[in-house]
């Protein structure tokens, strides 16, 4: 999978640097006959255990 032109990733990097875990999800739009297309990219940040 290639994901280009993602924005707002500084928050994900900062959370990981602080010891939090981050999961990134890419939800593609299904386009008939296409070999690529837009995705909705989201991230879930989980605070580290104390």
N, C-alpha and C positions, 0 to 999 in steps of 0.2 A: 504494500500500500504506500502510495506517495501522497503526502498532504502538503500543499503549498499555500502560501499567503495567509497563514494563521496569525491572528493578532491576540494580544492580551496574555502572552505566555510568561511575562515577567512575574506575574502573581503565582503561577504554578512553580516556576523556578525558585522564587523566594520561599514558598511553602516547603519545598523539598529541602532547601538549605537550612530551614528551621527544624528539620527532623520530621516533618509531616509526610504522609504518603500521598501520592497523587495517582489517580487513574484517569486516563484520557479515553474518551469514547468518540468514535466517528460513525455517524449515521448517514449512509449514502442515500441519495435520491435515486430510485430505480428509473432508468430511462431505457426504453426498448431499443435494441440495436446499437446502443452506445457502449464504448469501452472505457468511459470515464464520465465523471459528472460531479456536481457539487455535493458537499457533505455538511451536515450540522455537527460541529465539533464542540464537545463539552468536556469539562474536567470535574472530577470529584476529589476534593481535598479532605483528608481525614487527619484530625489533630492527633499528635503523638500521645501515647499513654503516659500518664504521670506516675 
